[in-house]
Each structure stands twice: as C-alpha cells, then as structure tokens.
Amino acid sequence: MLLFPLTQQHESFRQQQAGKVSGAPGLYFLKQTVVNSCGTVALLHAVANNPTHIEYDGDS
C-alpha cells in the first residue's frame, strides 16, 4: 500500500511536467480515465508499443 500526499505543490509540479511530455513518433499512448484501470492500461501500453517483440498466432 502506498500513501502519497496530494498537495498543491505536487499538483503544480505535475502540471508543469505534463506540459513538457512529448512522445516519439509511433508511440502508442492511452490516457487512463477509468478508476483502478492502471494495470489494464499498462498492459495495453506494453503490447501496443512492442509489436516487433511479440508474436501472435495467425488466427488470433
């Protein structure tokens, strides 16, 4: 369990950092909008951003 204090200072820092983020061309990013879906979003990011490292069955 992680208890992380959400302060105004942290929120200001988070917004500042969010403005600096830029992804590489071809990078797949899905914003998490559903509560408690972080594992699902992480899995989707891992699969979508590694197509050359993952092999799928032909009929899947």
PDB file of N, CA, C, O and CB in Angstrom:
ATOM      1  N   MET A   1       0.838  -1.149   0.000  1.00  0.00           N
ATOM      2  CA  MET A   1       0.000   0.000   0.000  1.00  0.00           C
ATOM      3  C   MET A   1       0.897   1.230   0.000  1.00  0.00           C
ATOM      4  O   MET A   1       1.921   1.271   0.682  1.00  0.00           O
ATOM      5  CB  MET A   1      -0.961  -0.012   1.201  1.00  0.00           C
ATOM      6  N   LEU A   2       0.500   2.219  -0.766  1.00  0.00           N
ATOM      7  CA  LEU A   2       1.255   3.461  -0.870  1.00  0.00           C
ATOM      8  C   LEU A   2       0.357   4.623  -0.480  1.00  0.00           C
ATOM      9  O   LEU A   2      -0.723   4.805  -1.041  1.00  0.00           O
ATOM     10  CB  LEU A   2       1.815   3.656  -2.302  1.00  0.00           C
ATOM     11  N   LEU A   3       0.805   5.393   0.469  1.00  0.00           N
ATOM     12  CA  LEU A   3       0.096   6.610   0.852  1.00  0.00           C
ATOM     13  C   LEU A   3       0.922   7.777   0.339  1.00  0.00           C
ATOM     14  O   LEU A   3       2.033   8.018   0.813  1.00  0.00           O
ATOM     15  CB  LEU A   3      -0.129   6.698   2.415  1.00  0.00           C
ATOM     16  N   PHE A   4       0.384   8.492  -0.618  1.00  0.00           N
ATOM     17  CA  PHE A   4       1.102   9.591  -1.242  1.00  0.00           C
ATOM     18  C   PHE A   4       0.321  10.872  -1.023  1.00  0.00           C
ATOM     19  O   PHE A   4      -0.825  10.971  -1.462  1.00  0.00           O
ATOM     20  CB  PHE A   4       1.326   9.331  -2.752  1.00  0.00           C
ATOM     21  N   PRO A   5       0.903  11.848  -0.361  1.00  0.00           N
ATOM     22  CA  PRO A   5       0.172  13.091  -0.085  1.00  0.00           C
ATOM     23  C   PRO A   5       0.005  13.924  -1.355  1.00  0.00           C
ATOM     24  O   PRO A   5       0.984  14.251  -2.025  1.00  0.00           O
ATOM     25  CB  PRO A   5       0.900  13.916   0.993  1.00  0.00           C
ATOM     26  N   LEU A   6      -1.222  14.258  -1.672  1.00  0.00           N
ATOM     27  CA  LEU A   6      -1.504  15.105  -2.825  1.00  0.00           C
ATOM     28  C   LEU A   6      -1.616  16.547  -2.343  1.00  0.00           C
ATOM     29  O   LEU A   6      -2.630  16.954  -1.776  1.00  0.00           O
ATOM     30  CB  LEU A   6      -2.810  14.652  -3.557  1.00  0.00           C
ATOM     31  N   THR A   7      -0.569  17.296  -2.580  1.00  0.00           N
ATOM     32  CA  THR A   7      -0.522  18.684  -2.138  1.00  0.00           C
ATOM     33  C   THR A   7      -0.609  19.615  -3.345  1.00  0.00           C
ATOM     34  O   THR A   7      -0.464  19.177  -4.486  1.00  0.00           O
ATOM     35  CB  THR A   7       0.767  18.959  -1.330  1.00  0.00           C
ATOM     36  N   GLN A   8      -0.841  20.879  -3.092  1.00  0.00           N
ATOM     37  CA  GLN A   8      -0.873  21.861  -4.173  1.00  0.00           C
ATOM     38  C   GLN A   8       0.488  21.951  -4.857  1.00  0.00           C
ATOM     39  O   GLN A   8       0.559  22.143  -6.071  1.00  0.00           O
ATOM     40  CB  GLN A   8      -1.293  23.240  -3.638  1.00  0.00           C
ATOM     41  N   GLN A   9       1.560  21.815  -4.093  1.00  0.00           N
ATOM     42  CA  GLN A   9       2.906  21.839  -4.669  1.00  0.00           C
ATOM     43  C   GLN A   9       3.092  20.679  -5.648  1.00  0.00           C
ATOM     44  O   GLN A   9       3.637  20.865  -6.736  1.00  0.00           O
ATOM     45  CB  GLN A   9       3.973  21.775  -3.554  1.00  0.00           C
ATOM     46  N   HIS A  10       2.644  19.496  -5.267  1.00  0.00           N
ATOM     47  CA  HIS A  10       2.764  18.339  -6.155  1.00  0.00           C
ATOM     48  C   HIS A  10       1.913  18.530  -7.403  1.00  0.00           C
ATOM     49  O   HIS A  10       2.357  18.217  -8.508  1.00  0.00           O
ATOM     50  CB  HIS A  10       2.353  17.050  -5.425  1.00  0.00           C
ATOM     51  N   GLU A  11       0.704  19.037  -7.241  1.00  0.00           N
ATOM     52  CA  GLU A  11      -0.183  19.251  -8.388  1.00  0.00           C
ATOM     53  C   GLU A  11       0.432  20.257  -9.356  1.00  0.00           C
ATOM     54  O   GLU A  11       0.361  20.059 -10.568  1.00  0.00           O
ATOM     55  CB  GLU A  11      -1.573  19.739  -7.920  1.00  0.00           C
ATOM     56  N   SER A  12       1.026  21.319  -8.853  1.00  0.00           N
ATOM     57  CA  SER A  12       1.690  22.309  -9.708  1.00  0.00           C
ATOM     58  C   SER A  12       2.854  21.670 -10.469  1.00  0.00           C
ATOM     59  O   SER A  12       3.025  21.908 -11.664  1.00  0.00           O
ATOM     60  CB  SER A  12       2.195  23.503  -8.863  1.00  0.00           C
ATOM     61  N   PHE A  13       3.646  20.862  -9.774  1.00  0.00           N
ATOM     62  CA  PHE A  13       4.762  20.167 -10.414  1.00  0.00           C
ATOM     63  C   PHE A  13       4.258  19.200 -11.482  1.00  0.00           C
ATOM     64  O   PHE A  13       4.828  19.123 -12.571  1.00  0.00           O
ATOM     65  CB  PHE A  13       5.595  19.413  -9.367  1.00  0.00           C
ATOM     66  N   ARG A  14       3.197  18.466 -11.175  1.00  0.00           N
ATOM     67  CA  ARG A  14       2.635  17.507 -12.126  1.00  0.00           C
ATOM     68  C   ARG A  14       2.161  18.208 -13.393  1.00  0.00           C
ATOM     69  O   ARG A  14       2.412  17.725 -14.497  1.00  0.00           O
ATOM     70  CB  ARG A  14       1.475  16.736 -11.488  1.00  0.00           C
ATOM     71  N   GLN A  15       1.483  19.336 -13.247  1.00  0.00           N
ATOM     72  CA  GLN A  15       1.004  20.079 -14.412  1.00  0.00           C
ATOM     73  C   GLN A  15       2.166  20.644 -15.225  1.00  0.00           C
ATOM     74  O   GLN A  15       2.114  20.660 -16.455  1.00  0.00           O
ATOM     75  CB  GLN A  15       0.072  21.210 -13.974  1.00  0.00           C
ATOM     76  N   GLN A  16       3.199  21.101 -14.550  1.00  0.00           N
ATOM     77  CA  GLN A  16       4.381  21.614 -15.239  1.00  0.00           C
ATOM     78  C   GLN A  16       5.042  20.499 -16.051  1.00  0.00           C
ATOM     79  O   GLN A  16       5.404  20.712 -17.209  1.00  0.00           O
ATOM     80  CB  GLN A  16       5.386  22.213 -14.225  1.00  0.00           C
ATOM     81  N   GLN A  17       5.201  19.329 -15.464  1.00  0.00           N
ATOM     82  CA  GLN A  17       5.828  18.204 -16.148  1.00  0.00           C
ATOM     83  C   GLN A  17       4.972  17.697 -17.304  1.00  0.00           C
ATOM     84  O   GLN A  17       5.503  17.301 -18.341  1.00  0.00           O
ATOM     85  CB  GLN A  17       6.092  17.075 -15.165  1.00  0.00           C
ATOM     86  N   ALA A  18       3.660  17.707 -17.134  1.00  0.00           N
ATOM     87  CA  ALA A  18       2.760  17.227 -18.186  1.00  0.00           C
ATOM     88  C   ALA A  18       2.890  18.082 -19.440  1.00  0.00           C
ATOM     89  O   ALA A  18       2.731  17.579 -20.552  1.00  0.00           O
ATOM     90  CB  ALA A  18       1.303  17.229 -17.694  1.00  0.00           C
ATOM     91  N   GLY A  19       3.175  19.362 -19.272  1.00  0.00           N
ATOM     92  CA  GLY A  19       3.356  20.243 -20.418  1.00  0.00           C
ATOM     93  C   GLY A  19       4.631  19.975 -21.192  1.00  0.00           C
ATOM     94  O   GLY A  19       4.739  20.385 -22.347  1.00  0.00           O
ATOM     95  N   LYS A  20       5.592  19.304 -20.595  1.00  0.00           N
ATOM     96  CA  LYS A  20       6.880  19.026 -21.228  1.00  0.00           C
ATOM     97  C   LYS A  20       6.929  17.675 -21.933  1.00  0.00           C
ATOM     98  O   LYS A  20       7.874  17.403 -22.674  1.00  0.00           O
ATOM     99  CB  LYS A  20       7.970  19.087 -20.199  1.00  0.00           C
ATOM    100  N   VAL A  21       5.944  16.838 -21.719  1.00  0.00           N
ATOM    101  CA  VAL A  21       5.975  15.477 -22.247  1.00  0.00           C
ATOM    102  C   VAL A  21       5.729  15.490 -23.753  1.00  0.00           C
ATOM    103  O   VAL A  21       4.775  16.101 -24.235  1.00  0.00           O
ATOM    104  CB  VAL A  21       4.928  14.594 -21.538  1.00  0.00           C
ATOM    105  N   SER A  22       6.593  14.817 -24.474  1.00  0.00           N
ATOM    106  CA  SER A  22       6.392  14.627 -25.906  1.00  0.00           C
ATOM    107  C   SER A  22       6.839  13.211 -26.242  1.00  0.00           C
ATOM    108  O   SER A  22       7.898  12.761 -25.807  1.00  0.00           O
ATOM    109  CB  SER A  22       7.181  15.697 -26.752  1.00  0.00           C
ATOM    110  N   GLY A  23       6.039  12.535 -27.002  1.00  0.00           N
ATOM    111  CA  GLY A  23       6.331  11.148 -27.334  1.00  0.00           C
ATOM    112  C   GLY A  23       7.020  11.016 -28.675  1.00  0.00           C
ATOM    113  O   GLY A  23       6.962  11.913 -29.516  1.00  0.00           O
ATOM    114  N   ALA A  24       7.661   9.903 -28.855  1.00  0.00           N
ATOM    115  CA  ALA A  24       8.304   9.602 -30.123  1.00  0.00           C
ATOM    116  C   ALA A  24       7.243   9.260 -31.163  1.00  0.00           C
ATOM    117  O   ALA A  24       6.163   8.785 -30.811  1.00  0.00           O
ATOM    118  CB  ALA A  24       9.315   8.442 -29.967  1.00  0.00           C
ATOM    119  N   PRO A  25       7.537   9.495 -32.431  1.00  0.00           N
ATOM    120  CA  PRO A  25       6.583   9.106 -33.472  1.00  0.00           C
ATOM    121  C   PRO A  25       6.314   7.601 -33.398  1.00  0.00           C
ATOM    122  O   PRO A  25       7.238   6.805 -33.230  1.00  0.00           O
ATOM    123  CB  PRO A  25       7.115   9.495 -34.879  1.00  0.00           C
ATOM    124  N   GLY A  26       5.075   7.230 -33.523  1.00  0.00           N
ATOM    125  CA  GLY A  26       4.710   5.822 -33.465  1.00  0.00           C
ATOM    126  C   GLY A  26       4.468   5.297 -32.071  1.00  0.00           C
ATOM    127  O   GLY A  26       4.107   4.133 -31.905  1.00  0.00           O
ATOM    128  N   LEU A  27       4.658   6.126 -31.070  1.00  0.00           N
ATOM    129  CA  LEU A  27       4.426   5.717 -29.690  1.00  0.00           C
ATOM    130  C   LEU A  27       2.931   5.707 -29.410  1.00  0.00           C
ATOM    131  O   LEU A  27       2.237   6.689 -29.677  1.00  0.00           O
ATOM    132  CB  LEU A  27       5.161   6.656 -28.702  1.00  0.00           C
ATOM    133  N   TYR A  28       2.437   4.600 -28.875  1.00  0.00           N
ATOM    134  CA  TYR A  28       1.018   4.490 -28.542  1.00  0.00           C
ATOM    135  C   TYR A  28       0.822   4.920 -27.099  1.00  0.00           C
ATOM    136  O   TYR A  28       1.505   4.432 -26.198  1.00  0.00           O
ATOM    137  CB  TYR A  28       0.493   3.040 -28.764  1.00  0.00           C
ATOM    138  N   PHE A  29      -0.115   5.839 -26.882  1.00  0.00           N
ATOM    139  CA  PHE A  29      -0.417   6.297 -25.531  1.00  0.00           C
ATOM    140  C   PHE A  29      -1.918   6.349 -25.348  1.00  0.00           C
ATOM    141  O   PHE A  29      -2.640   6.918 -26.167  1.00  0.00           O
ATOM    142  CB  PHE A  29       0.215   7.679 -25.254  1.00  0.00           C
ATOM    143  N   LEU A  30      -2.375   5.752 -24.271  1.00  0.00           N
ATOM    144  CA  LEU A  30      -3.788   5.749 -23.911  1.00  0.00           C
ATOM    145  C   LEU A  30      -3.905   6.370 -22.536  1.00  0.00           C
ATOM    146  O   LEU A  30      -3.326   5.866 -21.574  1.00  0.00           O
ATOM    147  CB  LEU A  30      -4.396   4.304 -23.938  1.00  0.00           C
ATOM    148  N   LYS A  31      -4.651   7.463 -22.432  1.00  0.00           N
ATOM    149  CA  LYS A  31      -4.810   8.120 -21.140  1.00  0.00           C
ATOM    150  C   LYS A  31      -5.781   7.322 -20.286  1.00  0.00           C
ATOM    151  O   LYS A  31      -6.865   6.956 -20.742  1.00  0.00           O
ATOM    152  CB  LYS A  31      -5.302   9.576 -21.314  1.00  0.00           C
ATOM    153  N   GLN A  32      -5.394   7.056 -19.055  1.00  0.00           N
ATOM    154  CA  GLN A  32      -6.256   6.328 -18.125  1.00  0.00           C
ATOM    155  C   GLN A  32      -7.347   7.262 -17.636  1.00  0.00           C
ATOM    156  O   GLN A  32      -7.060   8.274 -16.996  1.00  0.00           O
ATOM    157  CB  GLN A  32      -5.443   5.755 -16.929  1.00  0.00           C
ATOM    158  N   THR A  33      -8.607   6.927 -17.933  1.00  0.00           N
ATOM    159  CA  THR A  33      -9.734   7.738 -17.476  1.00  0.00           C
ATOM    160  C   THR A  33     -10.655   6.963 -16.551  1.00  0.00           C
ATOM    161  O   THR A  33     -11.526   7.553 -15.912  1.00  0.00           O
ATOM    162  CB  THR A  33     -10.521   8.256 -18.662  1.00  0.00           C
ATOM    163  N   VAL A  34     -10.480   5.671 -16.469  1.00  0.00           N
ATOM    164  CA  VAL A  34     -11.303   4.825 -15.609  1.00  0.00           C
ATOM    165  C   VAL A  34     -10.523   4.534 -14.329  1.00  0.00           C
ATOM    166  O   VAL A  34      -9.358   4.139 -14.380  1.00  0.00           O
ATOM    167  CB  VAL A  34     -11.708   3.498 -16.336  1.00  0.00           C
ATOM    168  N   VAL A  35     -11.162   4.727 -13.202  1.00  0.00           N
ATOM    169  CA  VAL A  35     -10.522   4.492 -11.908  1.00  0.00           C
ATOM    170  C   VAL A  35     -10.130   3.020 -11.779  1.00  0.00           C
ATOM    171  O   VAL A  35     -10.882   2.136 -12.188  1.00  0.00           O
ATOM    172  CB  VAL A  35     -11.462   4.906 -10.748  1.00  0.00           C
ATOM    173  N   ASN A  36      -8.969   2.765 -11.219  1.00  0.00           N
ATOM    174  CA  ASN A  36      -8.449   1.412 -10.970  1.00  0.00           C
ATOM    175  C   ASN A  36      -8.201   0.609 -12.247  1.00  0.00           C
ATOM    176  O   ASN A  36      -8.276  -0.620 -12.228  1.00  0.00           O
ATOM    177  CB  ASN A  36      -9.411   0.654 -10.091  1.00  0.00           C
ATOM    178  N   SER A  37      -7.910   1.282 -13.339  1.00  0.00           N
ATOM    179  CA  SER A  37      -7.620   0.559 -14.575  1.00  0.00           C
ATOM    180  C   SER A  37      -6.139   0.636 -14.941  1.00  0.00           C
ATOM    181  O   SER A  37      -5.776   0.387 -16.090  1.00  0.00           O
ATOM    182  CB  SER A  37      -8.465   1.112 -15.717  1.00  0.00           C
ATOM    183  N   CYS A  38      -5.283   0.974 -13.982  1.00  0.00           N
ATOM    184  CA  CYS A  38      -3.867   1.185 -14.289  1.00  0.00           C
ATOM    185  C   CYS A  38      -3.193  -0.081 -14.825  1.00  0.00           C
ATOM    186  O   CYS A  38      -2.353   0.002 -15.720  1.00  0.00           O
ATOM    187  CB  CYS A  38      -3.135   1.667 -13.046  1.00  0.00           C
ATOM    188  N   GLY A  39      -3.546  -1.231 -14.297  1.00  0.00           N
ATOM    189  CA  GLY A  39      -2.950  -2.474 -14.783  1.00  0.00           C
ATOM    190  C   GLY A  39      -3.340  -2.768 -16.217  1.00  0.00           C
ATOM    191  O   GLY A  39      -2.509  -3.194 -17.019  1.00  0.00           O
ATOM    192  N   THR A  40      -4.599  -2.541 -16.538  1.00  0.00           N
ATOM    193  CA  THR A  40      -5.085  -2.759 -17.902  1.00  0.00           C
ATOM    194  C   THR A  40      -4.413  -1.796 -18.869  1.00  0.00           C
ATOM    195  O   THR A  40      -3.982  -2.200 -19.948  1.00  0.00           O
ATOM    196  CB  THR A  40      -6.613  -2.594 -17.967  1.00  0.00           C
ATOM    197  N   VAL A  41      -4.322  -0.546 -18.495  1.00  0.00           N
ATOM    198  CA  VAL A  41      -3.687   0.456 -19.351  1.00  0.00           C
ATOM    199  C   VAL A  41      -2.204   0.132 -19.532  1.00  0.00           C
ATOM    200  O   VAL A  41      -1.674   0.273 -20.634  1.00  0.00           O
ATOM    201  CB  VAL A  41      -3.859   1.872 -18.753  1.00  0.00           C
ATOM    202  N   ALA A  42      -1.541  -0.294 -18.479  1.00  0.00           N
ATOM    203  CA  ALA A  42      -0.128  -0.673 -18.579  1.00  0.00           C
ATOM    204  C   ALA A  42       0.053  -1.850 -19.531  1.00  0.00           C
ATOM    205  O   ALA A  42       0.993  -1.866 -20.326  1.00  0.00           O
ATOM    206  CB  ALA A  42       0.435  -1.024 -17.193  1.00  0.00           C
ATOM    207  N   LEU A  43      -0.827  -2.820 -19.455  1.00  0.00           N
ATOM    208  CA  LEU A  43      -0.754  -3.972 -20.355  1.00  0.00           C
ATOM    209  C   LEU A  43      -0.971  -3.546 -21.806  1.00  0.00           C
ATOM    210  O   LEU A  43      -0.253  -3.995 -22.700  1.00  0.00           O
ATOM    211  CB  LEU A  43      -1.793  -5.031 -19.954  1.00  0.00           C
ATOM    212  N   LEU A  44      -1.952  -2.688 -22.039  1.00  0.00           N
ATOM    213  CA  LEU A  44      -2.192  -2.188 -23.396  1.00  0.00           C
ATOM    214  C   LEU A  44      -0.985  -1.417 -23.918  1.00  0.00           C
ATOM    215  O   LEU A  44      -0.610  -1.577 -25.080  1.00  0.00           O
ATOM    216  CB  LEU A  44      -3.438  -1.293 -23.424  1.00  0.00           C
ATOM    217  N   HIS A  45      -0.374  -0.587 -23.083  1.00  0.00           N
ATOM    218  CA  HIS A  45       0.825   0.143 -23.493  1.00  0.00           C
ATOM    219  C   HIS A  45       1.955  -0.819 -23.842  1.00  0.00           C
ATOM    220  O   HIS A  45       2.636  -0.644 -24.852  1.00  0.00           O
ATOM    221  CB  HIS A  45       1.272   1.105 -22.385  1.00  0.00           C
ATOM    222  N   ALA A  46       2.153  -1.830 -23.010  1.00  0.00           N
ATOM    223  CA  ALA A  46       3.238  -2.787 -23.243  1.00  0.00           C
ATOM    224  C   ALA A  46       3.047  -3.534 -24.558  1.00  0.00           C
ATOM    225  O   ALA A  46       4.000  -3.712 -25.317  1.00  0.00           O
ATOM    226  CB  ALA A  46       3.325  -3.784 -22.086  1.00  0.00           C
ATOM    227  N   VAL A  47       1.833  -3.967 -24.826  1.00  0.00           N
ATOM    228  CA  VAL A  47       1.563  -4.724 -26.053  1.00  0.00           C
ATOM    229  C   VAL A  47       1.615  -3.813 -27.276  1.00  0.00           C
ATOM    230  O   VAL A  47       2.229  -4.164 -28.283  1.00  0.00           O
ATOM    231  CB  VAL A  47       0.190  -5.417 -25.969  1.00  0.00           C
ATOM    232  N   ALA A  48       0.982  -2.657 -27.197  1.00  0.00           N
ATOM    233  CA  ALA A  48       0.899  -1.766 -28.352  1.00  0.00           C
ATOM    234  C   ALA A  48       2.248  -1.161 -28.736  1.00  0.00           C
ATOM    235  O   ALA A  48       2.467  -0.856 -29.908  1.00  0.00           O
ATOM    236  CB  ALA A  48      -0.084  -0.661 -28.070  1.00  0.00           C
ATOM    237  N   ASN A  49       3.146  -0.984 -27.785  1.00  0.00           N
ATOM    238  CA  ASN A  49       4.430  -0.350 -28.076  1.00  0.00           C
ATOM    239  C   ASN A  49       5.560  -1.337 -28.339  1.00  0.00           C
ATOM    240  O   ASN A  49       6.712  -0.928 -28.484  1.00  0.00           O
ATOM    241  CB  ASN A  49       4.814   0.539 -26.944  1.00  0.00           C
ATOM    242  N   ASN A  50       5.253  -2.625 -28.404  1.00  0.00           N
ATOM    243  CA  ASN A  50       6.281  -3.635 -28.674  1.00  0.00           C
ATOM    244  C   ASN A  50       5.848  -4.616 -29.754  1.00  0.00           C
ATOM    245  O   ASN A  50       5.988  -5.825 -29.565  1.00  0.00           O
ATOM    246  CB  ASN A  50       6.618  -4.392 -27.402  1.00  0.00           C
ATOM    247  N   PRO A  51       5.328  -4.138 -30.878  1.00  0.00           N
ATOM    248  CA  PRO A  51       4.824  -5.072 -31.891  1.00  0.00           C
ATOM    249  C   PRO A  51       5.915  -5.927 -32.530  1.00  0.00           C
ATOM    250  O   PRO A  51       5.624  -7.017 -33.024  1.00  0.00           O
ATOM    251  CB  PRO A  51       4.106  -4.309 -32.965  1.00  0.00           C
ATOM    252  N   THR A  52       7.155  -5.462 -32.532  1.00  0.00           N
ATOM    253  CA  THR A  52       8.230  -6.250 -33.141  1.00  0.00           C
ATOM    254  C   THR A  52       8.770  -7.323 -32.210  1.00  0.00           C
ATOM    255  O   THR A  52       9.531  -8.189 -32.641  1.00  0.00           O
ATOM    256  CB  THR A  52       9.356  -5.343 -33.565  1.00  0.00           C
ATOM    257  N   HIS A  53       8.388  -7.277 -30.941  1.00  0.00           N
ATOM    258  CA  HIS A  53       8.892  -8.235 -29.956  1.00  0.00           C
ATOM    259  C   HIS A  53       7.855  -9.271 -29.543  1.00  0.00           C
ATOM    260  O   HIS A  53       8.155 -10.172 -28.759  1.00  0.00           O
ATOM    261  CB  HIS A  53       9.375  -7.502 -28.738  1.00  0.00           C
ATOM    262  N   ILE A  54       6.652  -9.150 -30.059  1.00  0.00           N
ATOM    263  CA  ILE A  54       5.565 -10.052 -29.669  1.00  0.00           C
ATOM    264  C   ILE A  54       5.070 -10.787 -30.904  1.00  0.00           C
ATOM    265  O   ILE A  54       4.798 -10.174 -31.936  1.00  0.00           O
ATOM    266  CB  ILE A  54       4.400  -9.271 -28.985  1.00  0.00           C
ATOM    267  N   GLU A  55       4.955 -12.097 -30.793  1.00  0.00           N
ATOM    268  CA  GLU A  55       4.438 -12.902 -31.894  1.00  0.00           C
ATOM    269  C   GLU A  55       3.037 -13.378 -31.552  1.00  0.00           C
ATOM    270  O   GLU A  55       2.779 -13.822 -30.433  1.00  0.00           O
ATOM    271  CB  GLU A  55       5.368 -14.105 -32.191  1.00  0.00           C
ATOM    272  N   TYR A  56       2.137 -13.284 -32.515  1.00  0.00           N
ATOM    273  CA  TYR A  56       0.757 -13.713 -32.330  1.00  0.00           C
ATOM    274  C   TYR A  56       0.479 -14.912 -33.228  1.00  0.00           C
ATOM    275  O   TYR A  56       1.083 -15.058 -34.291  1.00  0.00           O
ATOM    276  CB  TYR A  56      -0.230 -12.557 -32.635  1.00  0.00           C
ATOM    277  N   ASP A  57      -0.437 -15.764 -32.792  1.00  0.00           N
ATOM    278  CA  ASP A  57      -0.884 -16.851 -33.647  1.00  0.00           C
ATOM    279  C   ASP A  57      -1.614 -16.255 -34.843  1.00  0.00           C
ATOM    280  O   ASP A  57      -2.243 -15.202 -34.733  1.00  0.00           O
ATOM    281  CB  ASP A  57      -1.797 -17.843 -32.869  1.00  0.00           C
ATOM    282  N   GLY A  58      -1.530 -16.915 -35.957  1.00  0.00           N
ATOM    283  CA  GLY A  58      -2.139 -16.406 -37.177  1.00  0.00           C
ATOM    284  C   GLY A  58      -3.643 -16.232 -37.106  1.00  0.00           C
ATOM    285  O   GLY A  58      -4.195 -15.350 -37.765  1.00  0.00           O
ATOM    286  N   ASP A  59      -4.311 -17.055 -36.322  1.00  0.00           N
ATOM    287  CA  ASP A  59      -5.773 -16.975 -36.258  1.00  0.00           C
ATOM    288  C   ASP A  59      -6.264 -16.261 -35.003  1.00  0.00           C
ATOM    289  O   ASP A  59      -7.436 -16.388 -34.645  1.00  0.00           O
ATOM    290  CB  ASP A  59      -6.370 -18.368 -36.315  1.00  0.00           C
ATOM    291  N   SER A  60      -5.404 -15.525 -34.336  1.00  0.00           N
ATOM    292  CA  SER A  60      -5.846 -14.851 -33.113  1.00  0.00           C
ATOM    293  C   SER A  60      -6.324 -13.441 -33.395  1.00  0.00           C
ATOM    294  O   SER A  60      -6.731 -12.732 -32.474  1.00  0.00           O
ATOM    295  CB  SER A  60      -4.722 -14.818 -32.091  1.00  0.00           C
TER     296      SER A  60
END
